[in-house]
Amino acid sequence: MAKNCPGCGAPLEYDPGFDALVCGSCGNIIDPKSLPDANDFYLNYDPDEPIDLETTLEEEELSGETYDCHIYTCSQCGGEVIVSGTEASTKCIYCGSTAVVFSRIAKEQRPDYILPFKITKEEALTNVKRKLLAGLFVPKFFKKAEPTVVRGIYVPYFLYEGWYKDTQRFQVGQVTKIYDGSCDFVDIPVEACQALADQTSSQLDPFHLNEKVPFETSYLMGFYSNIQDLSLRQAKAQVQSRARAMFDAEMIRSINSVRSVNRVTSVPTSEFAFSSYALLPVWFITFEKKGTPYTFLVNGQTGKVVGTVPWNRALAGIMLGGLFVAMAGLSTWFFIQSGILPAALGLRSTVRGSSFSKLQEYSDTGEIMGGIGILSAASGLFWYGFTQFKKVVRNLDLSRSVVTFIFSKKRQGDVK
Amino acid sequence: MILVLLGYIASIMASAGLAFLFVANILRISNSYGSEGESQSCMKKFKCVDVDQRPR
């Protein structure tokens, strides 16, 4: 399904910078809408010519239900990707392996809409590099490395519409209040490719879906697309879950109280229907360190970067130790300078200032209780800080390369 | 003075907790990119009414 330049015949590629098809050979710039799929058939069709496979596939394309594409399969992880035009897939975009072979020509479900790439490859790379350079705990390797794989991929999404109603009881401070909420949903996107982890694909949001256009294969030139492999039943469950999360967040926001707000009960009703199938643009940028791929995703419309980088443990340890020593040193200095600590330890008979005499007033009344209270509060702060640190470290380790890791695990049959 | 000694130990523990908290936040901002998307653009005609204040 390659599109050729009407001027010189070289293959065309869609360029997000021009929002048009560009010929790499003569520089010709062509509006993708001026080369719709139907025109290919009518310009080239000869009823006296014997029908071959390519022509048969073009006829399928005219029905508007399917379109032909080349599927490449990675023999390492089993990942499959659709490649358009004349570009060959030489490296797996999921696991980085070079063991990628052409698999077959297939007829895939024709999308209703497509959101063309707005961010160019260079802009996506710049966004990722800017994040890496600004990261304090990002290892030096990532700040200097060049990516091994950069691919623009159209990810399949199902779009749903519907309505949601809920009567929720809240505890607002000491008062119980009941709120009735309702809203309509239009174009809720649900990612329809199981290759991407749900967490990763939801972090790519938002896509401005009002800019989607009717699907034309011209927009695919120079890019890959994922295969849609999610059932509508699975997608509907995700829609309801996403709608509920958005609705609940909006209810809390609209209550807008300075007091604490806790949801007590919720009685939702909703109805959603599949509205359309669309391809949304994502850049996959992979760095490789000692054979391990680290993939970043960039929203191909807004440029938002999603991903996780391993952290420089030595630097984090130095900062942690340095901060602790500085703060502990400061409080120790305060206790010694004011004379409170030396006096308490019996090392000094007199104390500068009146603070110690005030403390002596309290020393006979609830001294131990007060001390335990202060120690408990400090222990709580210590425990909170420590658990937050552990949580961040655990999340970093879990989500690192989650896109490729989960995909590879699934394709190798180790589904959990 | 038990109170003073407990207070001193508490200040040391609080210093450690604050150090962990500070480094954890910097680590999260520095090494993890992308937060849950704000897809509220797909919500239309949202209404939230306090049942007690609804006109009868």
Interface residues (C-beta under 8 A of the other chain):
Chain A: K131 A134 G135 L136 F137 V138 T167 K177 I178 Y179 D180 G181 S182 C183 D184 F185 V186 D187 I188 P189 T200 S202 Q203 L204 D205 P206 H208 L209 R242 M246 F247 A249 E250 M251 S254 I255 F296 L297 K304 V305 V306 G307 T308 V309 P310 W311 A316 M319 L320 L323 F324 M327 A328 L330 S331 T332 F335 I340 L341 A343 A344 L359 Y362 S363 E367 I368 G370 G371 I372 I374 L375 A377 A378 S379 L381 F382 W383 Y384 G385 F386 Q388 F389 K391 V392 V393 N395 L396 S399
Chain B: M1 I2 L3 V4 L5 L6 G7 Y8 I9 A10 S11 I12 M13 A14 S15 A16 G17 L18 A19 F20 L21 F22 V23 A24 N25 I26 L27 R28 S30 N31 S32 Y33 G34 S35 E36 G37 E38 S39 Q40 S41 C42 M43 K44 K45 F46 K47 C48 V49 D50 V51 D52 R54
